[in-house]
Amino acid sequence: MAIIVKLDELMAKKKVSLNQLAAEVGISVTNLSLLKNGHVRGVRFNTLAAICRVLECKPGDLLDYEYEEDES
């Protein structure tokens, strides 16, 4: 996938655990883990905003885009 989730890096930088972030954001640890590992197809803006509030970051700090070569 071309979208890279950098949640791991921000959590480590802010010294926030998965359990702590899930509790403060108001989502399950399972869903946060799926997001962290890039195994989701989408994320709600209110969830993204809550993560940014807790980690004191911007959405661009959480997500990156990697260009993929067209294989056609």
PADRENSE-437044 format. One record per atom (N, C-alpha, C, O): atom name; x, y, z. Coordinates in steps of 0.05 Angstrom, whole numbers, plus 32768, in hexadecimal, padded with zeros to 4 digits. Layout:
<gukol "CA" <X Y Z>>
...
// end
This chain:
<gukol "N" <8011 7FE8 8000>>
<gukol "CA" <8000 8000 8000>>
<gukol "C" <8012 8019 8000>>
<gukol "O" <8027 8019 800C>>
<gukol "N" <8009 802D 7FF3>>
<gukol "CA" <8019 8046 7FF0>>
<gukol "C" <8018 8057 8009>>
<gukol "O" <8029 8068 800D>>
<gukol "N" <8003 8054 801A>>
<gukol "CA" <8001 8064 8033>>
<gukol "C" <8011 8056 8049>>
<gukol "O" <800C 803F 804E>>
<gukol "N" <8023 8065 8055>>
<gukol "CA" <8033 805B 806B>>
<gukol "C" <8029 8067 8085>>
<gukol "O" <8027 807F 8088>>
<gukol "N" <8023 8056 8099>>
<gukol "CA" <801A 805F 80B3>>
<gukol "C" <8033 8060 80C6>>
<gukol "O" <8040 804C 80CA>>
<gukol "N" <8038 8078 80D1>>
<gukol "CA" <804F 807C 80E2>>
<gukol "C" <8048 807E 80FF>>
<gukol "O" <8056 808C 810E>>
<gukol "N" <8033 8071 8107>>
<gukol "CA" <8029 8073 8123>>
<gukol "C" <803D 8067 8136>>
<gukol "O" <8041 8072 814C>>
<gukol "N" <804B 8052 812F>>
<gukol "CA" <805F 8046 8140>>
<gukol "C" <8075 805A 8148>>
<gukol "O" <807C 805C 8160>>
<gukol "N" <807E 8068 8134>>
<gukol "CA" <8094 807C 8139>>
<gukol "C" <808B 8092 814C>>
<gukol "O" <8099 8099 815E>>
<gukol "N" <8072 809C 8148>>
<gukol "CA" <8068 80B2 8159>>
<gukol "C" <8063 80A8 8176>>
<gukol "O" <8068 80B6 8189>>
<gukol "N" <8058 808F 8178>>
<gukol "CA" <8054 8084 8192>>
<gukol "C" <806E 8081 81A2>>
<gukol "O" <806F 8087 81BA>>
<gukol "N" <8082 8078 8194>>
<gukol "CA" <809C 8074 81A1>>
<gukol "C" <80A8 808F 81A9>>
<gukol "O" <80B3 8093 81BF>>
<gukol "N" <80A6 80A3 8197>>
<gukol "CA" <80B0 80BE 819C>>
<gukol "C" <80A3 80CA 81B4>>
<gukol "O" <80B0 80D7 81C5>>
<gukol "N" <8088 80C6 81B7>>
<gukol "CA" <8079 80D2 81CD>>
<gukol "C" <8078 80C0 81E5>>
<gukol "O" <806D 80C7 81FA>>
<gukol "N" <8083 80A8 81E3>>
<gukol "CA" <8083 8094 81F8>>
<gukol "C" <8067 808D 8202>>
<gukol "O" <8061 808E 821A>>
<gukol "N" <8056 8087 81EE>>
<gukol "CA" <803A 8080 81F3>>
<gukol "C" <8036 8063 81EB>>
<gukol "O" <803D 805C 81D4>>
<gukol "N" <802A 8053 81FC>>
<gukol "CA" <8026 8037 81F5>>
<gukol "C" <800C 8034 81E5>>
<gukol "O" <7FFB 8046 81E4>>
<gukol "N" <8009 801D 81D8>>
<gukol "CA" <7FF2 8017 81C8>>
<gukol "C" <7FD9 8018 81DA>>
<gukol "O" <7FC4 8023 81D2>>
<gukol "N" <7FDB 800C 81F1>>
<gukol "CA" <7FC4 800B 8204>>
<gukol "C" <7FBC 8027 820D>>
<gukol "O" <7FA4 802E 820E>>
<gukol "N" <7FD0 8037 8213>>
<gukol "CA" <7FCB 8053 821C>>
<gukol "C" <7FBE 8063 8206>>
<gukol "O" <7FAB 8072 820B>>
<gukol "N" <7FC9 8062 81EE>>
<gukol "CA" <7FBE 8071 81D8>>
<gukol "C" <7FA2 8068 81D1>>
<gukol "O" <7F91 8079 81CD>>
<gukol "N" <7F9D 804E 81D1>>
<gukol "CA" <7F82 8044 81CB>>
<gukol "C" <7F6E 804F 81DF>>
<gukol "O" <7F58 8057 81D8>>
<gukol "N" <7F76 804F 81F9>>
<gukol "CA" <7F64 8058 820E>>
<gukol "C" <7F5E 8076 820B>>
<gukol "O" <7F47 807F 820E>>
<gukol "N" <7F73 8086 8205>>
<gukol "CA" <7F6F 80A3 8202>>
<gukol "C" <7F60 80AB 81E9>>
<gukol "O" <7F52 80BF 81E9>>
<gukol "N" <7F63 809B 81D4>>
<gukol "CA" <7F56 80A1 81BA>>
<gukol "C" <7F39 8096 81BB>>
<gukol "O" <7F27 80A2 81AE>>
<gukol "N" <7F34 8081 81CA>>
<gukol "CA" <7F19 8076 81CC>>
<gukol "C" <7F14 8060 81B7>>
<gukol "O" <7EFD 805D 81AF>>
<gukol "N" <7F28 8052 81AF>>
<gukol "CA" <7F25 803B 819D>>
<gukol "C" <7F32 8023 81A9>>
<gukol "O" <7F41 8025 81BC>>
<gukol "N" <7F2B 800C 819E>>
<gukol "CA" <7F36 7FF3 81A9>>
<gukol "C" <7F53 7FF0 81A2>>
<gukol "O" <7F5D 7FFB 818E>>
<gukol "N" <7F61 7FE2 81B3>>
<gukol "CA" <7F7E 7FDC 81AE>>
<gukol "C" <7F81 7FCD 8194>>
<gukol "O" <7F94 7FD2 8185>>
<gukol "N" <7F6E 7FBB 818E>>
<gukol "CA" <7F6F 7FAC 8175>>
<gukol "C" <7F6D 7FBE 815D>>
<gukol "O" <7F7D 7FBC 814A>>
<gukol "N" <7F5A 7FD0 815D>>
<gukol "CA" <7F57 7FE2 8146>>
<gukol "C" <7F6F 7FF5 8143>>
<gukol "O" <7F78 7FFB 812D>>
<gukol "N" <7F7A 7FFF 815A>>
<gukol "CA" <7F91 8010 8159>>
<gukol "C" <7FAA 8000 814E>>
<gukol "O" <7FBA 800B 813F>>
<gukol "N" <7FAC 7FE7 8156>>
<gukol "CA" <7FC2 7FD7 814D>>
<gukol "C" <7FC0 7FD2 812F>>
<gukol "O" <7FD4 7FD3 8121>>
<gukol "N" <7FA8 7FCD 8125>>
<gukol "CA" <7FA4 7FCA 8108>>
<gukol "C" <7FAC 7FE3 80F9>>
<gukol "O" <7FB8 7FE2 80E4>>
<gukol "N" <7FA4 7FFA 8104>>
<gukol "CA" <7FAC 8014 80F8>>
<gukol "C" <7FCA 8017 80F8>>
<gukol "O" <7FD6 801E 80E4>>
<gukol "N" <7FD6 8012 810F>>
<gukol "CA" <7FF3 8015 8112>>
<gukol "C" <8003 8004 80FF>>
<gukol "O" <8018 800C 80F5>>
<gukol "N" <7FF8 7FEC 80F9>>
<gukol "CA" <8006 7FDA 80E7>>
<gukol "C" <7FFE 7FDD 80CA>>
<gukol "O" <8006 7FCD 80B9>>
<gukol "N" <7FED 7FF1 80C4>>
<gukol "CA" <7FE5 7FF6 80A8>>
<gukol "C" <7FD1 7FE2 809D>>
<gukol "O" <7FD0 7FDE 8085>>
<gukol "N" <7FC2 7FD5 80AE>>
<gukol "CA" <7FAF 7FC0 80A5>>
<gukol "C" <7F92 7FCA 80A4>>
<gukol "O" <7F80 7FBA 80A8>>
<gukol "N" <7F8F 7FE4 809F>>
<gukol "CA" <7F74 7FEF 809D>>
<gukol "C" <7F72 7FFC 8082>>
<gukol "O" <7F86 8004 8075>>
<gukol "N" <7F59 7FFF 8078>>
<gukol "CA" <7F55 800B 805E>>
<gukol "C" <7F4D 8029 8062>>
<gukol "O" <7F4C 8037 804E>>
<gukol "N" <7F47 8031 807A>>
<gukol "CA" <7F3F 804C 807F>>
<gukol "C" <7F40 8053 809C>>
<gukol "O" <7F42 8041 80AD>>
<gukol "N" <7F3F 806D 80A2>>
<gukol "CA" <7F3E 8076 80BE>>
<gukol "C" <7F2B 808E 80BF>>
<gukol "O" <7F2C 809F 80AE>>
<gukol "N" <7F1B 808F 80D3>>
<gukol "CA" <7F08 80A5 80D7>>
<gukol "C" <7F18 80BE 80DF>>
<gukol "O" <7F2B 80BD 80ED>>
<gukol "N" <7F0E 80D5 80D5>>
<gukol "CA" <7F1B 80EE 80DC>>
<gukol "C" <7F1B 80F3 80FA>>
<gukol "O" <7F2E 80FE 8105>>
<gukol "N" <7F05 80EC 8108>>
<gukol "CA" <7F04 80F1 8124>>
<gukol "C" <7F19 80E0 8133>>
<gukol "O" <7F23 80E8 8148>>
<gukol "N" <7F1E 80C7 8129>>
<gukol "CA" <7F32 80B6 8135>>
<gukol "C" <7F4E 80C2 8130>>
<gukol "O" <7F5F 80C3 8142>>
<gukol "N" <7F52 80CB 8117>>
<gukol "CA" <7F6C 80D7 8110>>
<gukol "C" <7F71 80F0 8121>>
<gukol "O" <7F87 80F5 812B>>
<gukol "N" <7F5C 8101 8125>>
<gukol "CA" <7F5E 8119 8135>>
<gukol "C" <7F64 8112 8152>>
<gukol "O" <7F75 8120 815F>>
<gukol "N" <7F58 80FD 815D>>
<gukol "CA" <7F5D 80F5 8178>>
<gukol "C" <7F79 80EC 817C>>
<gukol "O" <7F86 80F2 8190>>
<gukol "N" <7F84 80DD 8169>>
<gukol "CA" <7F9F 80D3 816A>>
<gukol "C" <7FB2 80EB 816A>>
<gukol "O" <7FC6 80EC 8179>>
<gukol "N" <7FAD 80FE 8158>>
<gukol "CA" <7FBD 8116 8156>>
<gukol "C" <7FBD 8126 816F>>
<gukol "O" <7FD1 8132 8178>>
<gukol "N" <7FA5 8128 817C>>
<gukol "CA" <7FA3 8137 8195>>
<gukol "C" <7FB4 812A 81AA>>
<gukol "O" <7FC3 8138 81B8>>
<gukol "N" <7FB2 8110 81AD>>
<gukol "CA" <7FC1 8102 81C2>>
<gukol "C" <7FDF 8103 81BD>>
<gukol "O" <7FEF 8107 81CF>>
<gukol "N" <7FE7 80FF 81A4>>
<gukol "CA" <8004 80FE 819D>>
<gukol "C" <800F 811A 8196>>
<gukol "O" <8027 811D 8191>>
<gukol "N" <7FFE 812E 8197>>
<gukol "CA" <8006 814A 8191>>
<gukol "C" <8015 814B 8176>>
<gukol "O" <802C 8154 8174>>
<gukol "N" <8006 8142 8161>>
<gukol "CA" <8012 8142 8147>>
<gukol "C" <7FFD 814A 8132>>
<gukol "O" <7FE6 8151 813A>>
<gukol "N" <8004 814A 8119>>
<gukol "CA" <7FF2 814F 8103>>
<gukol "C" <7FEE 8136 80F3>>
<gukol "O" <7FFF 8124 80F4>>
<gukol "N" <7FD8 8134 80E4>>
<gukol "CA" <7FD4 811B 80D4>>
<gukol "C" <7FEB 8114 80C2>>
<gukol "O" <7FF1 80FD 80BE>>
<gukol "N" <7FF9 8128 80B7>>
<gukol "CA" <8010 8123 80A6>>
<gukol "C" <8027 8116 80B5>>
<gukol "O" <8038 810A 80A8>>
<gukol "N" <8027 8119 80CF>>
<gukol "CA" <803C 810C 80DF>>
<gukol "C" <8036 80EE 80E2>>
<gukol "O" <8049 80DE 80E6>>
<gukol "N" <801D 80E6 80DF>>
<gukol "CA" <8015 80CA 80E2>>
<gukol "C" <8015 80BB 80C8>>
<gukol "O" <8019 80A2 80C8>>
<gukol "N" <8010 80C8 80B2>>
<gukol "CA" <800D 80BB 8099>>
<gukol "C" <8022 80C5 8085>>
<gukol "O" <8028 80DD 8084>>
<gukol "N" <802B 80B4 8074>>
<gukol "CA" <803D 80BB 805F>>
<gukol "C" <8034 80AD 8045>>
<gukol "O" <8024 809A 8046>>
<gukol "N" <803E 80B6 802F>>
<gukol "CA" <8037 80AA 8015>>
<gukol "C" <8050 80A2 8007>>
<gukol "O" <8063 80B1 8004>>
<gukol "N" <8051 8089 7FFD>>
<gukol "CA" <8068 807F 7FEE>>
<gukol "C" <805E 8079 7FD2>>
<gukol "O" <804C 806A 7FCE>>
<gukol "N" <806C 8086 7FBF>>
<gukol "CA" <8065 8082 7FA3>>
<gukol "C" <806B 8066 7F9A>>
<gukol "O" <807F 805B 7FA1>>
<gukol "N" <8058 805A 7F8B>>
<gukol "CA" <805C 803F 7F80>>
<gukol "C" <805E 8041 7F62>>
<gukol "O" <804F 8050 7F55>>
<gukol "N" <8070 8032 7F57>>
<gukol "CA" <8073 8030 7F3A>>
<gukol "C" <805A 8023 7F2E>>
<gukol "O" <8050 800F 7F39>>
<gukol "N" <8050 802D 7F18>>
<gukol "CA" <803A 8021 7F0A>>
<gukol "C" <8044 8008 7EFB>>
<gukol "O" <8056 800B 7EEA>>
<gukol "N" <8039 7FF1 7F00>>
<gukol "CA" <8043 7FD8 7EF4>>
<gukol "C" <8035 7FD0 7EDB>>
<gukol "O" <8037 7FB9 7ED2>>
<gukol "N" <8027 7FE3 7ECE>>
<gukol "CA" <8018 7FDC 7EB5>>
<gukol "C" <8029 7FDC 7E9D>>
<gukol "O" <801F 7FD7 7E87>>
// end
